Amino acid sequence: MASDAKTPVVLCWHMHQPGYQDLKTGQFLFPWVYLHTIKDYSDMAAHLEAHPKARAVVNFAPVLLEQIETYLVQIERWRHGAGSIGDPLLAALVSETLPETGSPAFQDLMNKALRANPERIIKRFPAYARLADLAEFYRSKPDIQRYISPSFLTDLLVWYHLGWMGETVRQRNACVQSLQEKAAGFTLEDRIALLDVIFEVMAGIGPRYRHLAKNGQVELSVSPYTHPILPLLLDLESAREAMPDIVLPSHSRYPGGELRASWQLQQARETFKRFFEIDPRGCWASEGGLSQATLAELGKHGFQWTASGDSVINNSMNLARESGDLPEQAGIHQPFRFGDTDVTVFFRDDGLSDLIGFNYADWHAEDAVGDLVYHMENIAGHIKGKPRPVISVILDGENAWEYYPENGVHFLDRLYSVFEDHPRLRLATYSELLEQRVAEPVQLPHLVAGSWIYGTFSTWIGDPDKNRAWDLLCEAKAHYDRVMDNGSLNSEEKLAAQRQLALCEGSDWFWWFGDYNPAQIVQDFERLYRRHLVNLYERIGYPAPPSVFQQLSQGGGEPARGGAMRPGHDKDAEAP
């Protein structure tokens, strides 16, 4: 069967981490950027490299790309004795002196070096599991901690980084393999060699994806600069389109939101081009958050396509149906255009995507891929008399694989292998489909604002804790606007303040606020959010109000997958 007669399937992997760096001190407060880079972003590239016939869309948040770059600069300066590594865990890995056993600093490092999936990472390696058991014993008997050998923490730090290493790196890298075989008693030379591996893997991310894009295997797309929810920047009231009764913050709007949304998109394009040497054609608006105004903004900035979750198109089709404007061929597996905007919108099949995110981790890889492809074949088989479908699977490029055996290596290898010669399905990219006019967009009068999660913005607004966070941001933005207009800052200070504000606008802080999320993660993110706000006030020379220093949210829930992922449909999980 000719490829143009096959049903196109788009696998879109979204790579994103928020701004973990304190711009005032240069310190990274959490290690998730470099850990996910060496584990997930490297593995996702390797799977595509191993399957030249495969195609995928890979989306990067610019704030992630810049942080990877900052790590590389810091490591290179450290190597030349010209600076320090700004991440406490990574710095400890190669430190000649570690904290005294039993000290608060020792306990902090010990606890941080155990933040890994117990089943899939820690227990997989007997040496790491023994160290974790010892750590638990030491926690229960703090009075004996002073007798711990210094090699305990040294070995734990090495195993933490070995555990987080990408599976494709583990299979190919001689240094990683020799350290795993050694298992204990790691020297400073061993630790520096491991840092060299980490540096090499991180340095390869940009060039590898750039090469995949030049080969035509990958379409690279971008998110707004610091991953804000653009519809809410533009209009907080847009949350009412899908949830008319939602309780909103006391501020009726985000001050100057339209200018900020435009700035976020312009910065995204500039950063993306600096890293990949091409202009992006597509924009995965953060969390698939779209509105009619957001589509217009994307069009102004030259984007040709975007995407969201299928609850958004279902809400939009229901609205069109009520007014008699719903075309007969409309469905979730079709591209759409809305109103007078010319940006094409594709929609995630939430059911299929959530099977990967929440179900298949415990299946045998062959069975899981077989089940996924069976569902896709059924979709492709129901096209008689209808336009050819476009099946979109859109997923984070990092969070799901932590729950799979060996970082999802078997599942992803099998997935790409099956598509290489499938008789009825083929992997495609969104730009390719637009260029070849494979599926003509369906026209609807209006897109009902929402995100890929439940088709609403309830994950980022409406909860009392989230609303308080918005009010703090709106208040800070009002002070920021006054200072930026009064001429008290020079151009360099204005740029620094602008970037600091952008970090505060990121979506992740609002994601985690709420009692349904785990207490430790909520505590981490709400402290970082408030630190970013304090830094903003310092940048503009205005005293931070007392409210910024008050705890916003506590957490205490136990959501699936630790809350890092959410199902697309409300019926599959309790909505916040």
Wavefront OBJ file of the C-alpha trace (Angstrom):
o trace
v 0.000 0.000 0.000
v 1.366 3.431 -0.935
v 2.348 5.564 2.031
v -0.070 8.323 0.999
v -2.934 5.839 1.392
v -1.981 5.027 4.967
v -3.528 6.725 7.976
v -1.054 9.222 9.474
v -0.114 8.893 13.133
v 1.702 11.778 14.825
v 3.765 11.045 17.924
v 4.456 14.364 19.624
v 6.878 14.358 22.560
v 6.904 17.492 24.716
v 10.177 18.256 26.541
v 9.697 20.690 29.389
v 11.082 21.695 32.773
v 10.313 24.983 34.572
v 12.884 27.526 35.712
v 14.661 25.867 38.630
v 17.556 28.329 38.738
v 17.594 31.171 41.225
v 18.757 33.975 38.936
v 19.973 35.987 41.916
v 22.445 33.353 43.143
v 22.913 31.263 39.990
v 22.039 28.136 41.989
v 19.740 25.407 40.697
v 17.357 24.585 43.504
v 16.265 21.242 42.017
v 18.153 18.848 39.701
v 15.357 17.793 37.375
v 16.719 19.565 34.288
v 19.990 17.675 34.103
v 18.549 14.393 35.389
v 15.778 14.274 32.796
v 18.268 15.344 30.147
v 20.639 12.441 30.781
v 17.768 9.979 31.209
v 14.858 10.922 28.979
v 15.808 13.526 26.391
v 18.887 11.495 25.439
v 16.923 8.244 25.242
v 14.160 9.796 23.117
v 16.762 10.933 20.589
v 18.483 7.542 20.597
v 15.257 5.667 19.796
v 14.669 7.866 16.768
v 18.292 7.477 15.667
v 17.905 3.696 15.881
v 14.818 3.754 13.632
v 15.575 5.900 10.559
v 12.089 5.333 9.126
v 10.434 6.717 12.253
v 8.953 10.207 12.389
v 8.000 12.345 15.372
v 7.290 15.883 16.491
v 9.545 16.938 19.359
v 8.582 20.095 21.208
v 10.981 22.005 23.456
v 10.225 24.655 26.034
v 12.898 27.379 25.639
v 13.373 27.674 29.403
v 14.541 24.047 29.361
v 17.003 24.628 26.522
v 18.533 27.623 28.288
v 18.957 25.718 31.530
v 20.720 22.838 29.762
v 23.058 25.440 28.285
v 23.675 26.980 31.721
v 24.641 23.596 33.182
v 27.146 23.061 30.381
v 28.694 26.494 30.915
v 28.948 25.942 34.676
v 30.576 22.517 34.289
v 33.058 23.844 31.729
v 33.994 26.757 33.998
v 34.434 24.369 36.935
v 36.735 22.206 34.835
v 38.932 25.235 34.208
v 38.869 26.398 37.811
v 36.921 29.500 36.856
v 33.694 28.877 38.729
v 31.526 26.429 40.604
v 28.745 24.051 39.591
v 25.490 25.662 40.649
v 23.611 22.449 41.376
v 24.222 21.057 44.890
v 23.829 17.410 43.852
v 26.021 17.653 40.791
v 28.606 19.686 42.703
v 28.625 17.117 45.508
v 29.245 14.321 43.003
v 32.720 15.739 42.251
v 33.470 17.471 45.539
v 36.754 16.588 47.248
v 35.117 17.117 50.637
v 31.569 16.134 51.529
v 29.547 17.230 54.576
v 30.362 15.662 57.918
v 28.319 12.535 58.501
v 25.232 13.204 60.584
v 25.240 16.949 59.870
v 22.108 18.627 58.427
v 23.942 19.083 55.107
v 24.789 15.369 55.077
v 21.175 14.397 55.730
v 19.957 16.783 53.051
v 22.251 15.260 50.414
v 21.374 11.734 51.534
v 17.653 12.439 51.179
v 18.066 14.121 47.798
v 20.078 11.184 46.468
v 17.111 8.908 47.139
v 14.557 10.883 45.118
v 14.129 8.269 42.434
v 11.470 5.704 41.568
v 11.887 2.971 44.207
v 10.749 0.091 42.007
v 12.142 1.024 38.599
v 15.393 2.729 39.615
v 16.532 2.073 43.188
v 15.548 -1.594 43.564
v 16.762 -2.408 40.062
v 20.379 -2.092 41.225
v 21.280 -4.204 44.320
v 24.073 -1.843 45.370
v 21.763 1.193 45.197
v 19.025 -0.724 47.043
v 21.449 -1.606 49.862
v 22.452 2.036 50.216
v 18.780 3.037 50.336
v 18.148 0.471 53.080
v 21.098 1.831 55.037
v 19.789 5.373 54.647
v 16.431 4.297 56.056
v 18.213 2.661 58.997
v 20.290 5.798 59.634
v 17.178 7.964 59.552
v 15.589 5.840 62.266
v 18.723 6.010 64.453
v 20.188 9.515 64.008
v 22.471 9.058 67.031
v 24.643 6.548 65.109
v 25.015 8.681 61.994
v 28.346 10.088 63.177
v 29.852 6.600 62.774
v 28.956 6.307 59.097
v 31.855 5.851 56.688
v 32.391 8.797 54.320
v 32.182 6.323 51.437
v 28.470 5.840 52.142
v 27.530 9.261 50.802
v 30.089 9.068 48.004
v 28.688 5.765 46.774
v 25.102 6.957 47.180
v 25.762 10.019 45.021
v 27.339 7.898 42.286
v 24.472 5.426 42.299
v 21.929 8.222 42.207
v 23.410 9.450 38.956
v 23.896 5.938 37.586
v 20.256 5.161 38.391
v 19.036 8.261 36.558
v 21.204 7.544 33.525
v 19.404 6.976 30.239
v 19.039 3.345 29.251
v 20.634 3.865 25.856
v 23.602 5.537 27.550
v 23.817 2.656 30.031
v 23.896 0.117 27.204
v 26.630 1.864 25.218
v 28.879 3.806 27.570
v 31.921 1.922 28.878
v 32.427 4.268 31.837
v 28.869 3.789 33.079
v 29.159 0.023 32.679
v 32.467 -0.157 34.552
v 31.127 1.935 37.426
v 28.070 -0.278 37.715
v 30.338 -3.349 37.811
v 32.557 -1.745 40.445
v 29.415 -1.145 42.564
v 31.144 0.439 45.599
v 34.213 2.278 46.831
v 34.093 4.963 44.143
v 37.079 7.309 43.951
v 37.156 10.988 43.064
v 38.485 9.959 39.648
v 35.432 7.719 39.191
v 33.126 10.570 40.086
v 34.816 13.031 37.727
v 34.610 10.426 34.947
v 30.873 10.150 35.608
v 30.517 13.939 35.426
v 32.285 13.790 32.059
v 29.620 11.356 30.840
v 26.873 13.637 32.124
v 28.435 16.613 30.341
v 28.834 14.658 27.099
v 25.211 13.510 27.111
v 23.876 16.985 27.892
v 26.102 18.619 25.268
v 24.751 16.222 22.652
v 21.072 17.099 23.057
v 21.012 20.157 20.796
v 23.173 18.710 18.004
v 21.378 15.356 18.001
v 17.891 16.829 17.661
v 19.174 19.374 15.166
v 20.547 16.508 13.060
v 17.289 14.542 13.322
v 15.420 17.619 12.128
v 17.781 18.163 9.179
v 17.316 14.506 8.212
v 13.560 14.990 8.143
v 12.909 12.454 10.894
v 11.820 15.025 13.438
v 9.830 18.201 13.277
v 10.976 20.486 16.075
v 8.395 22.801 17.597
v 8.385 25.195 20.530
v 6.337 26.308 23.523
v 6.051 29.866 24.872
v 9.337 30.957 26.462
v 8.775 30.020 30.124
v 5.745 27.779 29.518
v 2.913 30.075 30.712
v -0.783 29.356 30.118
v -1.265 31.911 27.335
v -5.103 32.081 27.450
v -4.936 33.102 31.121
v -2.277 35.731 30.480
v -4.552 37.143 27.783
v -7.790 36.896 29.756
v -8.397 35.232 33.120
v -12.101 35.130 32.256
v -11.362 32.641 29.463
v -11.469 29.963 32.168
v -15.265 30.453 32.282
v -15.771 29.218 28.720
v -15.430 25.579 29.809
v -16.309 26.147 33.505
v -18.900 28.948 33.797
v -19.101 28.656 37.599
v -15.353 28.656 38.299
v -14.225 30.966 41.115
v -11.520 33.266 39.784
v -8.826 35.344 41.567
v -9.744 38.720 43.023
v -7.829 40.410 40.193
v -10.051 40.500 37.137
v -7.154 40.367 34.669
v -3.423 39.911 34.407
v -2.027 43.425 33.825
v -0.610 43.895 30.333
v -1.293 40.271 29.508
v -1.460 40.721 25.748
v 2.002 42.295 25.624
v 3.366 39.551 27.860
v 1.881 36.793 25.692
v 3.430 38.399 22.633
v 6.796 38.726 24.406
v 6.666 35.057 25.478
v 6.126 33.937 21.877
v 8.757 36.252 20.416
v 11.341 35.104 22.956
v 10.420 31.504 22.210
v 11.074 31.946 18.494
v 14.409 33.688 19.090
v 15.660 31.111 21.599
v 14.524 28.212 19.423
v 16.332 29.579 16.375
v 19.513 30.160 18.365
v 19.568 26.498 19.429
v 18.301 24.762 16.301
v 19.159 27.221 13.494
v 15.649 27.003 12.010
v 12.348 28.795 12.533
v 9.611 26.762 14.234
v 6.419 26.241 12.279
v 4.475 24.763 15.180
v 3.833 25.803 18.774
v 2.610 23.456 21.454
v 0.981 26.163 23.559
v 1.838 25.267 27.156
v -0.301 22.325 28.336
v -2.300 22.583 25.112
v -3.860 25.723 26.581
v -5.761 27.464 23.800
v -8.427 30.104 23.302
v -9.643 32.060 20.297
v -7.427 34.981 21.352
v -4.444 32.631 21.744
v -4.912 31.336 18.201
v -4.873 34.919 16.924
v -1.657 35.597 18.856
v -0.012 32.457 17.472
v -0.955 33.553 13.969
v 0.586 36.996 14.503
v 3.876 35.329 15.393
v 3.957 33.180 12.273
v 2.987 29.803 13.688
v 1.162 27.523 11.277
v -0.071 24.837 13.642
v -0.769 24.138 17.283
v -2.444 21.342 19.239
v -4.540 20.595 22.312
v -6.530 17.811 23.976
v -9.641 16.182 22.580
v -11.872 17.603 25.343
v -11.219 21.054 23.856
v -12.477 20.043 20.418
v -15.426 18.190 21.930
v -16.433 21.364 23.798
v -15.984 23.394 20.619
v -18.013 20.940 18.525
v -20.800 20.988 21.120
v -20.923 24.777 20.893
v -21.027 24.625 17.084
v -23.736 21.963 17.222
v -25.938 24.199 19.364
v -25.733 26.959 16.758
v -26.119 24.610 13.803
v -22.563 25.241 12.580
v -21.097 21.756 13.025
v -19.888 20.188 9.737
v -20.820 16.550 9.263
v -17.206 15.384 8.970
v -16.042 16.985 12.263
v -14.317 14.675 14.751
v -11.385 14.560 17.145
v -9.108 12.979 14.519
v -9.417 15.906 12.111
v -7.433 19.149 11.973
v -9.471 22.316 12.524
v -9.433 26.051 11.993
v -11.505 28.430 14.068
v -13.100 31.736 13.188
v -10.939 33.933 11.012
v -7.573 32.558 12.221
v -5.453 30.556 9.787
v -3.612 28.496 12.419
v -4.397 24.791 12.019
v -5.185 22.972 15.268
v -4.660 19.244 15.798
v -6.115 17.359 18.737
v -4.578 14.757 20.996
v -6.397 11.440 21.275
v -6.548 11.551 25.063
v -7.565 7.911 25.383
v -4.586 6.596 23.433
v -2.122 9.049 24.987
v -3.283 8.224 28.504
v -2.863 4.494 27.866
v 0.855 5.189 27.413
v 0.999 7.550 30.377
v -0.990 5.516 32.890
v -1.574 1.916 31.771
v 1.138 0.341 29.648
v 4.027 0.691 32.103
v 3.021 -2.606 33.726
v 2.400 -4.469 30.455
v 4.818 -6.485 28.393
v 6.089 -4.124 25.689
v 4.859 -6.281 22.794
v 1.380 -6.559 24.302
v 1.216 -2.830 25.055
v 2.229 -1.775 21.549
v -0.068 -4.386 20.056
v -2.991 -2.997 22.020
v -2.166 0.605 21.081
v -1.841 -0.198 17.388
v -5.059 -2.253 17.484
v -6.934 0.848 18.672
v -5.317 2.912 15.931
v -6.232 0.351 13.285
v -9.844 0.520 14.433
v -9.809 4.305 14.034
v -8.276 3.967 10.571
v -10.879 1.357 9.644
v -13.825 3.661 10.185
v -12.983 6.201 7.478
v -15.359 5.053 4.753
v -17.137 8.109 3.457
v -15.219 10.359 5.862
v -12.008 12.376 5.593
v -8.835 10.487 6.433
v -8.125 10.752 10.161
v -4.985 12.101 11.781
v -4.250 10.193 14.981
v -2.316 12.320 17.475
v -0.541 10.870 20.484
v 0.909 13.739 22.532
v 2.839 13.081 25.720
v 5.547 14.480 27.952
v 8.946 13.284 26.815
v 10.055 12.463 30.343
v 7.489 11.649 33.024
v 5.912 8.418 31.757
v 9.141 6.464 31.276
v 10.137 6.604 34.941
v 7.376 4.033 35.575
v 8.362 1.692 32.734
v 10.985 -1.061 33.030
v 14.382 0.263 31.921
v 13.041 3.724 31.124
v 10.609 2.481 28.479
v 13.365 1.208 26.175
v 11.462 -1.948 25.194
v 8.150 -0.168 24.654
v 9.608 2.636 22.533
v 11.797 0.319 20.484
v 8.822 -1.911 19.762
v 6.581 1.071 18.993
v 8.899 2.505 16.353
v 9.624 -0.959 14.921
v 5.952 -1.759 14.355
v 5.376 1.488 12.480
v 8.342 1.000 10.160
v 6.448 -1.426 7.928
v 2.846 -1.212 9.063
v 0.496 -1.787 6.101
v -2.160 0.747 7.143
v -0.520 3.272 9.486
v 2.442 5.593 9.015
v 4.257 8.022 11.266
v 4.082 11.652 10.151
v 4.720 15.207 11.332
v 2.215 18.050 11.409
v 4.087 20.257 8.945
v 4.357 17.351 6.523
v 0.576 16.842 6.679
v -0.033 20.543 6.048
v 2.426 20.679 3.145
v 0.948 17.592 1.493
v -2.629 18.664 2.240
v -3.284 15.168 3.569
v -6.179 16.314 5.747
v -8.039 19.522 4.999
v -8.924 21.461 8.177
v -12.541 21.504 9.297
v -13.851 25.034 9.891
v -15.605 25.921 13.162
v -16.719 29.379 14.308
v -15.109 29.375 17.765
v -12.661 27.393 19.896
v -13.883 26.928 23.473
v -10.925 27.861 25.686
v -9.300 24.984 27.561
v -6.289 22.695 27.911
v -5.401 19.057 27.299
v -6.329 18.320 30.924
v -10.096 17.939 31.314
v -10.605 20.540 28.563
v -10.476 23.246 31.256
v -7.949 25.435 33.086
v -8.853 24.002 36.500
v -5.316 22.652 36.961
v -3.959 26.235 37.029
v -6.802 28.426 38.334
v -9.991 28.181 40.404
v -8.595 26.441 43.483
v -8.149 28.867 46.435
v -4.375 28.239 46.553
v -3.995 28.731 42.811
v -6.083 31.909 42.918
v -3.909 33.339 45.692
v -0.846 32.631 43.553
v -2.427 34.503 40.634
v -3.233 37.448 42.884
v 0.389 37.583 44.045
v 1.548 37.545 40.426
v -0.940 40.215 39.350
v 0.111 42.452 42.240
v 3.799 42.011 41.402
v 3.109 42.719 37.723
v 1.337 45.977 38.606
v 4.425 47.138 40.561
v 6.671 45.924 37.726
v 4.721 48.007 35.181
v 5.023 51.169 37.254
v 8.778 50.758 37.707
v 9.368 49.908 34.053
v 7.530 53.089 33.062
v 9.117 55.525 35.520
v 12.640 55.402 34.066
v 14.370 54.248 37.270
v 15.941 51.159 35.628
v 18.573 51.142 32.898
v 18.187 48.871 29.863
v 20.213 46.031 31.371
v 18.174 46.126 34.594
v 14.953 46.129 32.593
v 16.009 43.025 30.682
v 16.877 41.236 33.937
v 13.512 42.178 35.437
v 11.719 41.055 32.295
v 13.335 37.630 32.431
v 12.605 37.303 36.145
v 8.956 38.136 35.531
v 8.846 35.476 32.829
v 9.921 32.809 35.332
v 7.057 33.840 37.620
v 4.603 33.422 34.729
v 5.427 29.730 34.183
v 2.585 27.239 34.432
v 4.238 24.730 36.760
v 3.812 26.695 39.966
v 0.045 26.822 39.543
v -0.059 23.143 38.514
v 1.260 21.997 41.879
v -0.710 24.260 44.229
v -3.638 22.443 45.852
v -4.250 19.868 48.571
v -4.621 17.013 46.067
v -0.882 17.043 45.256
v 1.948 15.426 47.299
v 3.060 17.587 50.222
v 6.816 17.437 49.513
v 6.465 18.484 45.871
v 3.959 21.220 46.702
v 6.355 22.563 49.320
v 9.235 22.543 46.820
v 7.337 24.386 44.116
v 5.580 26.937 46.266
v 8.876 27.944 47.899
v 10.509 28.307 44.504
v 7.578 30.336 43.177
v 7.762 32.728 46.116
v 11.541 33.001 45.697
v 11.069 33.986 42.052
v 8.561 36.649 43.165
v 10.934 37.990 45.823
v 13.695 38.153 43.216
v 11.353 40.081 40.912
v 10.641 42.652 43.598
v 14.371 43.015 44.222
v 14.992 43.480 40.496
v 12.527 46.356 40.331
v 13.716 47.880 43.626
v 10.353 47.533 45.357
v 9.906 45.914 48.786
v 8.145 42.560 48.557
v 4.820 42.629 50.454
v 4.382 40.322 53.482
v 1.983 38.124 51.511
v 4.856 36.861 49.353
v 6.505 35.352 52.430
v 3.408 33.456 53.567
v 2.974 29.805 52.636
v 0.597 29.399 49.730
v -0.183 25.703 49.677
v 0.566 22.559 51.676
v -0.529 19.582 49.599
v -1.090 16.155 51.087
v -2.719 14.149 48.307
v -1.519 11.042 46.471
v -2.384 11.470 42.788
v -1.436 8.885 40.180
v 2.193 9.027 39.028
v 2.969 11.487 41.823
v 0.933 14.211 40.122
v 3.544 14.853 37.406
v 1.058 13.653 34.795
v -2.712 13.974 34.563
v -5.171 12.069 32.399
v -6.809 14.119 29.678
v -10.356 13.164 30.658
v -12.136 14.092 33.868
v -13.696 10.644 34.111
v -10.302 9.002 34.541
v -9.189 10.997 37.550
v -10.592 13.293 40.134
v -10.379 16.821 38.846
v -9.006 19.441 41.230
l 1 2 3 4 5 6 7 8 9 10 11 12 13 14 15 16 17 18 19 20 21 22 23 24 25 26 27 28 29 30 31 32 33 34 35 36 37 38 39 40 41 42 43 44 45 46 47 48 49 50 51 52 53 54 55 56 57 58 59 60 61 62 63 64 65 66 67 68 69 70 71 72 73 74 75 76 77 78 79 80 81 82 83 84 85 86 87 88 89 90 91 92 93 94 95 96 97 98 99 100 101 102 103 104 105 106 107 108 109 110 111 112 113 114 115 116 117 118 119 120 121 122 123 124 125 126 127 128 129 130 131 132 133 134 135 136 137 138 139 140 141 142 143 144 145 146 147 148 149 150 151 152 153 154 155 156 157 158 159 160 161 162 163 164 165 166 167 168 169 170 171 172 173 174 175 176 177 178 179 180 181 182 183 184 185 186 187 188 189 190 191 192 193 194 195 196 197 198 199 200 201 202 203 204 205 206 207 208 209 210 211 212 213 214 215 216 217 218 219 220 221 222 223 224 225 226 227 228 229 230 231 232 233 234 235 236 237 238 239 240 241 242 243 244 245 246 247 248 249 250 251 252 253 254 255 256 257 258 259 260 261 262 263 264 265 266 267 268 269 270 271 272 273 274 275 276 277 278 279 280 281 282 283 284 285 286 287 288 289 290 291 292 293 294 295 296 297 298 299 300 301 302 303 304 305 306 307 308 309 310 311 312 313 314 315 316 317 318 319 320 321 322 323 324 325 326 327 328 329 330 331 332 333 334 335 336 337 338 339 340 341 342 343 344 345 346 347 348 349 350 351 352 353 354 355 356 357 358 359 360 361 362 363 364 365 366 367 368 369 370 371 372 373 374 375 376 377 378 379 380 381 382 383 384 385 386 387 388 389 390 391 392 393 394 395 396 397 398 399 400 401 402 403 404 405 406 407 408 409 410 411 412 413 414 415 416 417 418 419 420 421 422 423 424 425 426 427 428 429 430 431 432 433 434 435 436 437 438 439 440 441 442 443 444 445 446 447 448 449 450 451 452 453 454 455 456 457 458 459 460 461 462 463 464 465 466 467 468 469 470 471 472 473 474 475 476 477 478 479 480 481 482 483 484 485 486 487 488 489 490 491 492 493 494 495 496 497 498 499 500 501 502 503 504 505 506 507 508 509 510 511 512 513 514 515 516 517 518 519 520 521 522 523 524 525 526 527 528 529 530 531 532 533 534 535 536 537 538 539 540 541 542 543 544 545 546 547 548 549 550 551 552 553 554 555 556 557 558 559 560 561 562 563 564 565 566 567 568 569 570 571 572 573 574 575 576
